[in-house]
Amino acid sequence: MNRTEFIFAIAIILFIAFVLGWLAYWFLHRFTSTAGGDMSELDRLAQGLHEAEEARDEAIEYFQTREADLTNRLSQTEAELRAAMDGLRNAREQNEQMRSYIDRMQNG
């Protein structure tokens, strides 16, 4: 191995060591920055998520209460409608009876 080949081999080894060191630093920085530096951001995101879940739960509870109220009102309205229809039917029957009675009285 002559001097030029030796220098070239050392340069390649040093370049590979540099790349491996840079990759190790990048991985280490990538994993430790989330664990240490960005914890406040993670806490803020967790708090925001918790608040959003609470708001969602409150909205679901409100809509369930509202749905139950509207269902109750619909049932009451339907009952009132049935009662009104029954009253109208009875009134029509009485009207027909009165007409037939009047017709009998006028003809007979």
BALOBA-1460 file (C-alpha; in Angstrom, 3 decimals):
// residues 108
<rec num="1" residu="m" x="0.000" y="0.000" z="0.000"/>
<rec num="2" residu="n" x="1.594" y="3.229" z="-1.065"/>
<rec num="3" residu="r" x="1.228" y="6.638" z="0.449"/>
<rec num="4" residu="t" x="-1.639" y="7.839" z="-1.827"/>
<rec num="5" residu="e" x="-3.753" y="4.751" z="-1.181"/>
<rec num="6" residu="f" x="-3.164" y="5.106" z="2.549"/>
<rec num="7" residu="i" x="-4.290" y="8.773" z="2.535"/>
<rec num="8" residu="f" x="-7.334" y="7.875" z="0.433"/>
<rec num="9" residu="a" x="-8.298" y="5.004" z="2.806"/>
<rec num="10" residu="i" x="-7.889" y="7.265" z="5.880"/>
<rec num="11" residu="a" x="-10.023" y="9.969" z="4.192"/>
<rec num="12" residu="i" x="-12.804" y="7.452" z="3.493"/>
<rec num="13" residu="i" x="-12.666" y="6.133" z="7.074"/>
<rec num="14" residu="l" x="-12.805" y="9.680" z="8.480"/>
<rec num="15" residu="f" x="-15.728" y="10.576" z="6.185"/>
<rec num="16" residu="i" x="-17.638" y="7.455" z="7.264"/>
<rec num="17" residu="a" x="-16.920" y="8.286" z="10.917"/>
<rec num="18" residu="f" x="-18.182" y="11.844" z="10.331"/>
<rec num="19" residu="v" x="-21.409" y="10.595" z="8.706"/>
<rec num="20" residu="l" x="-21.993" y="8.052" z="11.480"/>
<rec num="21" residu="g" x="-21.392" y="10.704" z="14.131"/>
<rec num="22" residu="w" x="-23.745" y="13.111" z="12.428"/>
<rec num="23" residu="l" x="-26.473" y="10.431" z="12.165"/>
<rec num="24" residu="a" x="-25.991" y="9.483" z="15.815"/>
<rec num="25" residu="y" x="-26.312" y="13.140" z="16.831"/>
<rec num="26" residu="w" x="-29.415" y="13.563" z="14.668"/>
<rec num="27" residu="f" x="-31.120" y="10.477" z="16.154"/>
<rec num="28" residu="l" x="-30.158" y="11.458" z="19.683"/>
<rec num="29" residu="h" x="-31.399" y="15.008" z="19.179"/>
<rec num="30" residu="r" x="-34.591" y="13.748" z="17.548"/>
<rec num="31" residu="f" x="-35.517" y="11.464" z="20.464"/>
<rec num="32" residu="t" x="-34.318" y="13.644" z="23.338"/>
<rec num="33" residu="s" x="-35.897" y="16.854" z="22.057"/>
<rec num="34" residu="t" x="-39.352" y="15.316" z="22.354"/>
<rec num="35" residu="a" x="-38.596" y="13.891" z="25.775"/>
<rec num="36" residu="g" x="-37.093" y="17.043" z="27.232"/>
<rec num="37" residu="g" x="-37.450" y="20.254" z="25.278"/>
<rec num="38" residu="d" x="-40.960" y="19.857" z="23.936"/>
<rec num="39" residu="m" x="-42.606" y="18.597" z="27.129"/>
<rec num="40" residu="s" x="-44.295" y="21.939" z="27.682"/>
<rec num="41" residu="e" x="-45.743" y="21.741" z="24.193"/>
<rec num="42" residu="l" x="-46.880" y="18.173" z="24.806"/>
<rec num="43" residu="d" x="-48.466" y="19.274" z="28.098"/>
<rec num="44" residu="r" x="-50.226" y="22.100" z="26.290"/>
<rec num="45" residu="l" x="-51.471" y="19.723" z="23.602"/>
<rec num="46" residu="a" x="-52.644" y="17.228" z="26.230"/>
<rec num="47" residu="q" x="-54.481" y="19.992" z="28.090"/>
<rec num="48" residu="g" x="-56.103" y="21.146" z="24.845"/>
<rec num="49" residu="l" x="-57.149" y="17.585" z="24.057"/>
<rec num="50" residu="h" x="-58.604" y="17.187" z="27.537"/>
<rec num="51" residu="e" x="-60.572" y="20.426" z="27.185"/>
<rec num="52" residu="a" x="-61.814" y="19.361" z="23.749"/>
<rec num="53" residu="e" x="-62.980" y="16.018" z="25.146"/>
<rec num="54" residu="e" x="-64.814" y="17.789" z="27.971"/>
<rec num="55" residu="a" x="-66.471" y="20.134" z="25.481"/>
<rec num="56" residu="r" x="-67.453" y="17.156" z="23.325"/>
<rec num="57" residu="d" x="-68.913" y="15.346" z="26.339"/>
<rec num="58" residu="e" x="-70.886" y="18.445" z="27.332"/>
<rec num="59" residu="a" x="-72.178" y="18.836" z="23.765"/>
<rec num="60" residu="i" x="-73.217" y="15.175" z="23.641"/>
<rec num="61" residu="e" x="-74.993" y="15.507" z="26.989"/>
<rec num="62" residu="y" x="-76.741" y="18.699" z="25.832"/>
<rec num="63" residu="f" x="-77.899" y="17.104" z="22.591"/>
<rec num="64" residu="q" x="-79.108" y="13.981" z="24.390"/>
<rec num="65" residu="t" x="-81.073" y="16.133" z="26.831"/>
<rec num="66" residu="r" x="-82.423" y="18.218" z="23.968"/>
<rec num="67" residu="e" x="-83.370" y="15.104" z="22.009"/>
<rec num="68" residu="a" x="-85.177" y="13.638" z="25.029"/>
<rec num="69" residu="d" x="-87.039" y="16.924" z="25.534"/>
<rec num="70" residu="l" x="-88.052" y="17.124" z="21.876"/>
<rec num="71" residu="t" x="-89.122" y="13.474" z="21.871"/>
<rec num="72" residu="n" x="-91.260" y="14.138" z="24.945"/>
<rec num="73" residu="r" x="-92.804" y="17.216" z="23.341"/>
<rec num="74" residu="l" x="-93.461" y="15.260" z="20.140"/>
<rec num="75" residu="s" x="-95.206" y="12.510" z="22.113"/>
<rec num="76" residu="q" x="-97.339" y="15.101" z="23.902"/>
<rec num="77" residu="t" x="-98.188" y="16.809" z="20.618"/>
<rec num="78" residu="e" x="-99.134" y="13.496" z="19.028"/>
<rec num="79" residu="a" x="-101.347" y="12.685" z="22.021"/>
<rec num="80" residu="e" x="-103.002" y="16.101" z="21.739"/>
<rec num="81" residu="l" x="-103.482" y="15.537" z="18.006"/>
<rec num="82" residu="r" x="-105.130" y="12.153" z="18.638"/>
<rec num="83" residu="a" x="-107.396" y="13.747" z="21.241"/>
<rec num="84" residu="a" x="-108.287" y="16.572" z="18.857"/>
<rec num="85" residu="m" x="-108.985" y="14.117" z="16.036"/>
<rec num="86" residu="d" x="-111.179" y="12.019" z="18.344"/>
<rec num="87" residu="g" x="-113.051" y="15.169" z="19.404"/>
<rec num="88" residu="l" x="-113.485" y="16.199" z="15.768"/>
<rec num="89" residu="r" x="-114.749" y="12.726" z="14.883"/>
<rec num="90" residu="n" x="-117.230" y="12.868" z="17.748"/>
<rec num="91" residu="a" x="-118.336" y="16.365" z="16.707"/>
<rec num="92" residu="r" x="-118.894" y="15.176" z="13.115"/>
<rec num="93" residu="e" x="-120.919" y="12.203" z="14.347"/>
<rec num="94" residu="q" x="-123.033" y="14.487" z="16.509"/>
<rec num="95" residu="n" x="-123.444" y="16.861" z="13.558"/>
<rec num="96" residu="e" x="-124.672" y="14.008" z="11.362"/>
<rec num="97" residu="q" x="-127.040" y="12.839" z="14.088"/>
<rec num="98" residu="m" x="-128.405" y="16.361" z="14.458"/>
<rec num="99" residu="r" x="-128.878" y="16.682" z="10.675"/>
<rec num="100" residu="s" x="-130.676" y="13.380" z="10.479"/>
<rec num="101" residu="y" x="-132.827" y="14.352" z="13.480"/>
<rec num="102" residu="i" x="-133.679" y="17.719" z="11.855"/>
<rec num="103" residu="d" x="-134.461" y="15.995" z="8.541"/>
<rec num="104" residu="r" x="-136.769" y="13.525" z="10.353"/>
<rec num="105" residu="m" x="-138.506" y="16.336" z="12.207"/>
<rec num="106" residu="q" x="-139.084" y="18.348" z="9.030"/>
<rec num="107" residu="n" x="-140.294" y="15.366" z="7.018"/>
<rec num="108" residu="g" x="-142.228" y="13.598" z="9.633"/>
